[in-house]
């Protein structure tokens, strides 16, 4: 009987120690939370390539250039920098770069060397891209009869949202599946896309 009493006391003490340890661990996690956030923020920023030495660039070199409401690092080329703009991919960025060189007759290898007038010219090319490029290269080739456009940034997000709302309004299969949060392209839903908790095997009493 005495041994049983000792065992029960030991179990209670272990539980208390575990609770204390968990509390201390939670405190440590809370204390380290700002450090973890800083690491996550720093990991999102694309590091500068090792071969690029910006100290050799002149005083007019800009570290960050604002193009179409997007911050672009100065060490990037025009094609790389414009790809950071939502709605511009690899092929479109190459076309924009070639068009910029054609209109300005400047061979600029880094965005940081662009002047304010050059940035304005680049933004003008991006906004009027539907007039410069063929229909098959645009992201909105058929808006209405005889209308086409190439949307970027907030305009593209808004048009995508309107498309999904229209699908839901007409009660199409795709629109309803999107509203319900289910896959649209024929995937199985037995083992994936489960919203509720995991249901295990329940034994009969």
C-alpha positions, 0 to 999 in steps of 0.5 A: 500500500505504501508503494502505491502511495509513493507511486501516485505522489511521484506521478503527481509531482511529475505532472506538476514538473511537466506543467512548469516546463511547458509554461517555461517553454511557452515563455521562451517561445514568446520571448523568441517570437520577435526574433523569429519574425525578423528571420522570416522577414529577412528570408523573404527579401531576395539576397543580392547576388555575390557577383554584383558589387554596387560600390563600383556604381556611381553616386546617381545609382538608385538602390530601389526604384519604384515601377508601377507601385512596386519596389524593384532592387537597383541591381536587377535588369529591366526584364528581371525587375518588371517580373516582380510586377503582378501580371508580368511574366518572363516573356512579357518582361522581355518584350517590355525591355526590348520595346524600352531599348527601341524607344529610348535607344539606351542599353541599360543593364541595371534598373538603378541607372534609370532616370526619372524620365526613363521610369516614366517611359517604362511605366507608359510602355507597361500601361499601353502594352495592349497596343504594342503586343499581339493579342495572344500575349495579353492576359485580357485579350477579349474583354468585350467585342473589339476590346483588349487589355493587359492588366497589372497589380490591383487591376488584375486582382480586381478583374480576377475577383470579378471573374470568380464572382461572375462564375458564382452568380451564373451558378456554374459548376466551377463557380459553385465548387470555388464558393464551397472551397472544393477542387475544381479540376476533378481531384479526389476529395476522399483523403484531401481537401478535408475541412473538418478534423480527422475522424478516426475509427470509433470502437463499439462499446 
